[in-house]
Amino acid sequence: MFKGTSIEQDPHFSDKHEKLKKSMTFPENFYQKVDFKKVNIEVMRAWITSKIIDILEVDDDILVNTIVGFIEENGNETDPRDLEIDLEAFLGDKTKEFVEELWSLCQMGEKSKDGIPECLKKAAEEREAKERREKERGRYRSKYRRTERSESRERNKKK
């Protein structure tokens, strides 16, 4: 009979990350894998960027690239539980909400034909419509300014 401690009993050899993962609770959809070949990563990158700006109030390219890199590196083996644990230091109490929303969007993107979740398509369409309206306003304003300048010149000539 051997005396001493087993690997599970010795804290020097245990995987702290796995222990932490087992001690936390996660949503059911975290246990469903995503085929990231079917997800449009660039659209997800844009969403991640805007969400990080909302949470941190700073454009943090390094964090965005870390998240996208985590997904690209792990591919279909990406585990949102690991992502949540890794992001905890950066996003604090907003981490859980962020990863839940990200994972749900990835699952929706996987199911769509073009890899883009429907809700992000609508947001993109709204953003494009807003840009078109602003562009039209800009054209109207510049046309108005040109008309105003030419009228001003004519008034100055008459004097």
Backbone hydrogen bonds, N-H to C=O, Kabsch-Sander energy under -0.5 kcal/mol:
donor,donor_aa,acceptor,acceptor_aa,energy
10,D,6,S,-1.5
13,F,10,D,-1.4
14,S,10,D,-0.9
16,K,14,S,-1.0
19,K,15,D,-2.0
20,L,16,K,-2.4
21,K,17,H,-2.3
22,K,18,E,-2.2
23,S,19,K,-1.6
24,M,20,L,-1.0
30,F,27,P,-1.3
31,Y,28,E,-1.9
32,Q,29,N,-1.3
33,K,31,Y,-0.5
36,F,34,V,-1.1
38,K,35,D,-1.8
39,V,36,F,-0.5
40,N,115,G,-2.3
41,I,39,V,-1.2
44,M,40,N,-1.8
45,R,41,I,-2.7
46,A,42,E,-1.8
47,W,43,V,-2.1
48,I,44,M,-3.1
49,T,45,R,-2.7
50,S,46,A,-2.3
51,K,47,W,-2.6
52,I,48,I,-2.8
53,I,49,T,-2.2
54,D,50,S,-2.0
55,I,51,K,-2.4
56,L,52,I,-3.1
57,E,53,I,-1.9
60,D,58,V,-1.1
61,D,59,D,-0.9
64,V,60,D,-2.1
65,N,61,D,-2.9
66,T,62,I,-2.0
67,I,63,L,-2.4
68,V,64,V,-2.7
69,G,65,N,-2.6
70,F,66,T,-2.2
71,I,67,I,-1.9
72,E,68,V,-3.0
73,E,69,G,-3.0
74,N,70,F,-1.9
75,G,71,I,-2.1
77,E,74,N,-2.4
78,T,75,G,-1.7
82,D,79,D,-0.7
83,L,79,D,-1.8
84,E,80,P,-2.5
85,I,81,R,-2.1
86,D,82,D,-2.6
87,L,83,L,-2.2
88,E,84,E,-1.0
90,F,87,L,-1.3
91,L,87,L,-2.8
92,G,88,E,-1.8
94,K,91,L,-1.9
95,T,92,G,-1.6
98,F,94,K,-2.3
99,V,95,T,-2.9
100,E,96,K,-2.4
101,E,97,E,-2.3
102,L,98,F,-2.7
103,W,99,V,-2.8
104,S,100,E,-2.2
105,L,101,E,-2.4
106,C,102,L,-2.3
107,Q,103,W,-2.2
108,M,104,S,-2.3
109,G,105,L,-2.8
110,E,106,C,-2.1
111,K,107,Q,-1.1
112,S,108,M,-1.1
115,G,112,S,-0.6
120,L,117,P,-0.7
121,K,117,P,-1.7
122,K,118,E,-2.2
123,A,119,C,-1.6
124,A,120,L,-2.4
125,E,121,K,-2.6
126,E,122,K,-2.6
127,R,123,A,-2.4
128,E,124,A,-2.5
129,A,125,E,-2.6
130,K,126,E,-2.4
131,E,127,R,-2.3
132,R,128,E,-2.4
133,R,129,A,-2.4
134,E,130,K,-2.6
135,K,131,E,-2.3
136,E,132,R,-2.6
137,R,133,R,-2.6
138,G,134,E,-2.4
139,R,135,K,-2.2
140,Y,136,E,-2.7
141,R,137,R,-3.1
142,S,138,G,-2.5
143,K,139,R,-2.5
144,Y,140,Y,-2.8
145,R,141,R,-2.7
146,R,142,S,-2.3
147,T,143,K,-2.4
148,E,144,Y,-2.6
149,R,145,R,-2.8
150,S,146,R,-2.5
151,E,147,T,-2.3
152,S,148,E,-2.1
153,R,149,R,-2.6
154,E,150,S,-2.1
155,R,151,E,-2.2
156,N,152,S,-2.2
157,K,153,R,-2.1
158,K,154,E,-1.7
159,K,155,R,-1.0
